[in-house]
């Protein structure tokens, strides 16, 4: 009876071991299947995310290139149009000046009548102001200058014309005073001295003309130059090219700039000066537009940085999931194998026959 009980106990133990081996074999098979499925899913997730990231990056690069190309084209086109228009206008004005200088030979016969007209000081002033008004209105808009402007605080003096020079992006401006002066009598005396050919008479007439022009420059400085309300210099307009040429040839330009902060300009140089100012105004407007475009691009760059942070966070989560699966598949499998290390292995045929596996 004892031998039968022992035999039955051994048989039960063997059956239990076989069942346990069968269960462990199925568990191991399921773990391998689970590991293969998870590996396939992870590979599919990696491929999908990689494809999406590549598509997003390519799309963003394409959009940024399109924006940059559009901005460059518009800025280049606008700048070229403005510059071409301004240079064309300057060339036309210079061509008109050259034509006018050529036609002055035909006007020599009317110099006598002109002298009679210009013998009146008031008439000379009106003529110079009319010429200056025509030049300014031809080049500048009405918002860019003022007529009879009070540029100096607490003063009743008013300059004939004042150009509004931008001082800041907020719309503030300072005045550039422009005043017309025409010492007709002294200039006529100089021309008469040239006609006589007397060097002493020419020298005396020029000294008188120089003194009158300096007096006009001093008058402009004391009445109209008042930084920071105005620029630190003013412009004195001489309505005749001949008068302006005399001042340039005698070196009065540098003297008036140094001693009185006054620049002189004739009809042609006044047009060139105003055209330069107009180009500066337009360039300033283009710079303001460019800063707005750069602000938009900066905002796009900021949003793209946030998008990159979100993608980095998702990538870190995927890596964490991969590490967890490695722990589940690797560590747990090794633990189970270590527990079964003491169990004897059957042959493959016996194991299949015992477990009923074909």
C-alpha positions as CSV (number, residue, x, y, z in Angstrom):
1,X,0.0,0.0,0.0
2,X,2.8,2.4,0.8
3,X,4.4,1.7,-2.6
4,X,1.2,2.5,-4.4
5,X,0.8,5.8,-2.5
6,X,4.3,6.8,-3.3
7,X,3.7,5.8,-7.0
8,X,0.5,7.8,-7.0
9,X,2.3,10.8,-5.4
10,X,5.1,10.6,-7.9
11,X,2.6,10.4,-10.8
12,X,0.7,13.4,-9.5
13,X,4.0,15.3,-9.2
14,X,4.9,14.4,-12.8
15,X,1.5,15.4,-14.1
16,X,1.8,18.7,-12.2
17,X,5.2,19.3,-13.7
18,X,4.0,18.5,-17.2
19,X,1.0,20.9,-16.8
20,X,3.3,23.5,-15.4
21,X,5.7,23.1,-18.3
22,X,2.8,23.3,-20.7
23,X,1.5,26.5,-19.1
24,X,5.0,28.0,-19.1
25,X,5.5,27.1,-22.7
26,X,2.2,28.8,-23.7
27,X,3.1,31.8,-21.6
28,X,6.5,32.0,-23.3
29,X,4.9,31.7,-26.7
30,X,2.4,34.4,-25.9
31,X,5.3,36.6,-24.6
32,X,7.2,36.1,-27.8
33,X,4.1,36.9,-29.9
34,X,3.4,40.0,-27.7
35,X,7.0,41.1,-28.2
36,X,6.8,40.6,-32.0
37,X,3.5,42.5,-32.2
38,X,4.8,45.3,-30.0
39,X,7.9,45.6,-32.1
40,X,5.9,45.8,-35.3
41,X,3.6,48.5,-33.7
42,X,6.6,50.5,-32.5
43,X,8.2,50.3,-35.9
44,X,5.0,51.4,-37.5
45,X,4.7,54.3,-35.0
46,X,8.3,55.3,-35.6
47,X,7.8,55.2,-39.4
48,X,4.6,57.2,-39.2
49,X,6.0,59.9,-36.9
50,X,9.2,60.1,-38.9
51,X,7.1,60.5,-42.1
52,X,4.9,63.2,-40.5
53,X,7.9,65.1,-39.1
54,X,9.6,65.0,-42.5
55,X,6.4,66.2,-44.2
56,X,5.8,69.0,-41.6
57,X,9.4,70.1,-41.9
58,X,9.3,70.1,-45.7
59,X,6.0,72.0,-45.7
60,X,7.3,74.6,-43.2
61,X,10.5,75.1,-45.2
62,X,8.4,75.5,-48.3
63,X,6.1,78.1,-46.7
64,X,9.0,80.0,-45.3
65,X,10.8,80.1,-48.6
66,X,7.6,81.3,-50.3
67,X,7.2,84.1,-47.7
68,X,10.8,85.1,-48.0
69,X,10.6,85.1,-51.8
70,X,7.4,87.1,-51.8
71,X,8.8,89.7,-49.4
72,X,12.1,90.0,-51.4
73,X,10.2,90.4,-54.7
74,X,7.9,93.1,-53.3
75,X,10.7,95.0,-51.6
76,X,13.0,94.8,-54.6
77,X,10.2,95.7,-57.0
78,X,9.0,98.7,-54.9
79,X,12.6,99.9,-54.3
80,X,13.5,99.7,-58.0
81,X,10.3,101.5,-59.1
82,X,10.9,104.3,-56.6
83,X,14.5,104.7,-57.3
84,X,14.0,104.6,-61.1
85,X,11.2,107.1,-60.8
86,X,13.2,109.5,-58.7
87,X,16.4,109.2,-60.9
88,X,14.2,109.7,-64.0
89,X,12.7,112.8,-62.4
90,X,16.2,114.2,-61.5
91,X,17.4,113.5,-65.0
92,X,14.4,115.3,-66.5
93,X,14.9,118.3,-64.3
94,X,18.6,118.5,-65.1
95,X,17.8,118.2,-68.8
96,X,15.4,121.0,-68.5
97,X,18.0,123.0,-66.7
98,X,20.5,122.4,-69.5
99,X,17.9,123.4,-72.0
100,X,17.2,126.5,-70.0
101,X,20.9,127.4,-69.9
102,X,21.1,127.0,-73.6
103,X,18.1,129.2,-74.2
104,X,19.5,132.0,-72.0
105,X,21.6,133.1,-75.0
106,X,18.4,134.0,-76.8
107,X,17.1,135.9,-73.8
108,X,20.1,138.4,-73.7
109,X,18.1,140.9,-75.7
110,X,15.5,141.1,-73.0
111,X,17.9,141.8,-70.1
112,X,17.2,145.5,-70.2
113,X,13.5,144.9,-69.8
114,X,14.2,142.4,-67.0
115,X,16.3,145.0,-65.2
116,X,13.5,147.4,-65.2
117,X,11.2,144.8,-63.7
118,X,13.7,143.9,-61.1
119,X,14.5,147.4,-60.1
120,X,11.7,147.2,-57.5
121,X,12.8,145.3,-54.4
122,X,9.3,143.9,-53.7
123,X,9.0,142.7,-57.3
124,X,12.3,140.8,-57.0
125,X,11.2,139.2,-53.8
126,X,7.9,138.1,-55.3
127,X,9.7,136.6,-58.3
128,X,12.1,134.6,-56.2
129,X,9.3,133.3,-53.9
130,X,7.2,132.3,-57.0
131,X,10.1,130.4,-58.4
132,X,10.9,128.6,-55.1
133,X,7.2,127.9,-54.6
134,X,7.0,126.2,-58.1
135,X,10.0,124.0,-57.4
136,X,8.8,122.9,-54.0
137,X,5.2,122.1,-55.2
138,X,6.6,120.2,-58.1
139,X,8.6,117.8,-56.0
140,X,7.1,117.6,-52.5
141,X,3.6,116.9,-51.3
142,X,1.6,119.5,-49.4
143,X,2.0,117.4,-46.2
144,X,5.8,117.5,-46.4
145,X,6.2,121.3,-46.0
146,X,4.6,124.4,-44.6
147,X,4.3,128.0,-45.9
148,X,5.0,131.0,-43.7
149,X,5.9,128.6,-40.8
150,X,6.7,129.8,-37.3
151,X,9.7,127.5,-36.7
152,X,11.2,129.3,-33.7
153,X,9.2,129.2,-30.4
154,X,8.2,132.6,-28.9
155,X,9.1,134.4,-32.1
156,X,6.9,136.3,-34.5
157,X,9.3,135.6,-37.4
158,X,8.0,133.3,-40.1
159,X,10.1,131.6,-42.7
160,X,8.8,131.4,-46.3
161,X,9.0,127.6,-46.5
162,X,9.8,124.8,-44.0
163,X,10.2,121.2,-44.9
164,X,9.1,118.7,-42.3
165,X,12.0,116.3,-41.6
166,X,11.1,113.0,-39.8
167,X,12.7,112.9,-36.4
168,X,11.3,109.5,-35.1
169,X,9.1,106.6,-35.9
170,X,6.3,108.1,-33.8
171,X,5.6,110.8,-36.5
172,X,7.5,113.7,-34.9
173,X,9.4,116.0,-37.2
174,X,11.7,119.0,-37.2
175,X,11.7,121.9,-39.7
176,X,14.2,122.6,-42.4
177,X,13.9,126.4,-43.0
178,X,14.2,127.6,-46.6
179,X,14.2,131.3,-47.3
180,X,14.5,133.1,-50.7
181,X,17.0,136.0,-51.0
182,X,17.7,138.0,-54.2
183,X,20.2,140.9,-53.9
184,X,19.4,142.0,-57.4
185,X,21.0,145.5,-57.4
186,X,24.4,144.3,-56.2
187,X,24.3,141.4,-58.6
188,X,23.4,143.8,-61.5
189,X,26.3,146.1,-60.4
190,X,28.6,143.1,-60.6
191,X,27.4,142.3,-64.1
192,X,28.0,145.9,-65.2
193,X,31.5,145.7,-63.8
194,X,32.1,142.6,-65.8
195,X,30.9,144.4,-68.9
196,X,33.4,147.3,-68.3
197,X,36.3,144.9,-67.9
198,X,37.7,146.9,-65.0
199,X,39.2,144.4,-62.5
200,X,39.0,146.9,-59.6
201,X,35.4,147.6,-60.3
202,X,34.7,143.8,-60.5
203,X,36.5,143.3,-57.2
204,X,34.6,146.1,-55.4
205,X,31.2,144.9,-56.8
206,X,31.9,141.4,-55.6
207,X,32.9,142.5,-52.1
208,X,29.6,144.4,-51.9
209,X,27.7,141.3,-53.2
210,X,29.6,139.1,-50.7
211,X,28.7,141.4,-47.8
212,X,25.0,141.4,-48.8
213,X,24.9,137.6,-49.0
214,X,26.6,137.2,-45.6
215,X,24.1,139.7,-44.1
216,X,21.2,137.6,-45.5
217,X,22.8,134.4,-44.1
218,X,23.2,136.0,-40.7
219,X,19.6,137.2,-40.8
220,X,18.4,133.6,-41.6
221,X,20.5,132.1,-38.8
222,X,19.2,134.5,-36.2
223,X,15.5,134.3,-37.2
224,X,14.9,130.7,-38.2
225,X,17.6,128.3,-36.9
226,X,16.5,126.9,-33.5
227,X,17.4,123.3,-32.7
228,X,15.8,121.0,-31.7
229,X,12.7,122.6,-33.2
230,X,14.6,123.0,-36.5
231,X,17.6,121.5,-38.1
232,X,20.9,123.0,-37.2
233,X,21.2,124.5,-40.6
234,X,19.0,126.4,-43.1
235,X,18.8,126.8,-46.9
236,X,19.1,130.2,-48.7
237,X,17.6,130.1,-52.1
238,X,19.1,132.2,-54.8
239,X,16.7,132.4,-57.7
240,X,19.2,133.0,-60.5
241,X,21.8,130.4,-61.7
242,X,24.2,133.2,-62.4
243,X,24.0,134.5,-58.9
244,X,24.4,131.1,-57.5
245,X,27.4,130.4,-59.7
246,X,29.1,133.6,-58.5
247,X,28.6,132.5,-54.9
248,X,30.0,129.0,-55.6
249,X,33.0,130.3,-57.7
250,X,34.0,132.7,-54.9
251,X,33.9,130.1,-52.2
252,X,30.9,131.5,-50.3
253,X,29.3,128.0,-49.9
254,X,31.9,126.8,-47.4
255,X,32.1,130.2,-45.7
256,X,28.3,130.4,-45.1
257,X,28.2,126.8,-43.9
258,X,31.0,127.3,-41.5
259,X,30.1,130.7,-40.1
260,X,26.3,130.8,-40.3
261,X,25.1,127.2,-40.8
262,X,23.4,128.3,-44.0
263,X,23.6,126.4,-47.3
264,X,22.9,128.2,-50.5
265,X,21.1,126.7,-53.5
266,X,20.2,127.8,-57.0
267,X,17.1,126.6,-59.0
268,X,18.9,123.4,-60.2
269,X,20.5,122.5,-56.9
270,X,17.3,123.2,-55.0
271,X,15.5,120.7,-57.2
272,X,18.2,118.1,-56.7
273,X,18.2,118.8,-52.9
274,X,14.4,118.3,-52.7
275,X,14.6,115.2,-54.8
276,X,17.2,113.8,-52.4
277,X,14.9,114.6,-49.5
278,X,12.0,112.9,-51.2
279,X,14.1,109.8,-51.9
280,X,15.0,109.8,-48.2
281,X,11.4,110.0,-47.2
282,X,10.5,107.1,-49.5
283,X,13.4,105.0,-48.2
284,X,12.3,105.6,-44.6
285,X,8.8,104.4,-45.5
286,X,10.3,101.2,-47.1
287,X,12.4,100.6,-44.0
288,X,9.2,100.9,-41.8
289,X,7.5,98.3,-44.0
290,X,10.5,96.1,-43.8
291,X,10.5,96.2,-40.0
292,X,6.8,95.1,-40.1
293,X,7.6,92.1,-42.3
294,X,10.5,91.1,-40.1
295,X,8.1,91.2,-37.1
296,X,5.8,88.8,-38.8
297,X,8.7,86.5,-39.6
298,X,9.8,86.7,-36.0
299,X,6.4,85.7,-34.8
300,X,6.4,82.7,-37.2
301,X,9.8,81.7,-35.9
302,X,8.5,81.8,-32.3
303,X,5.5,79.6,-33.1
304,X,7.8,77.2,-34.9
305,X,10.0,76.9,-31.8
306,X,6.9,76.0,-29.7
307,X,6.0,73.4,-32.3
308,X,9.5,71.9,-32.0
309,X,9.1,71.7,-28.2
310,X,5.9,69.8,-28.6
311,X,7.5,67.3,-31.0
312,X,10.4,66.8,-28.7
313,X,8.0,66.1,-25.8
314,X,6.2,63.5,-28.0
315,X,9.5,61.9,-29.0
316,X,10.5,61.6,-25.3
317,X,7.3,59.9,-24.5
318,X,7.8,57.4,-27.3
319,X,11.3,56.7,-26.0
320,X,9.8,56.1,-22.5
321,X,7.3,53.7,-23.8
322,X,10.0,51.8,-25.7
323,X,12.1,51.6,-22.5
324,X,9.0,50.2,-20.6
325,X,8.5,47.5,-23.2
326,X,12.1,46.6,-23.1
327,X,11.8,46.2,-19.3
328,X,8.6,44.1,-19.7
329,X,9.9,41.9,-22.4
330,X,13.6,41.6,-21.3
331,X,13.6,41.7,-17.5
332,X,10.5,39.6,-16.9
333,X,11.5,37.0,-19.4
334,X,14.9,36.6,-17.8
335,X,13.3,36.3,-14.4
336,X,11.0,33.5,-15.6
337,X,13.9,31.7,-17.3
338,X,15.9,32.0,-14.1
339,X,13.1,30.3,-12.2
340,X,12.8,27.5,-14.7
341,X,16.6,27.0,-14.9
342,X,16.4,24.0,-12.4
343,X,13.8,22.1,-14.4
344,X,15.1,19.5,-16.8
345,X,14.4,20.0,-20.5
346,X,12.6,17.3,-22.5
347,X,13.5,16.4,-26.0
348,X,11.5,18.4,-28.6
349,X,9.6,15.2,-29.7
350,X,8.7,14.3,-26.1
351,X,7.6,17.8,-25.3
352,X,5.4,18.0,-28.3
353,X,3.9,14.6,-27.6
354,X,3.3,15.5,-24.0
355,X,1.7,18.8,-24.7
356,X,-0.2,17.6,-27.7
357,X,1.4,20.0,-30.1
358,X,1.8,18.9,-33.7
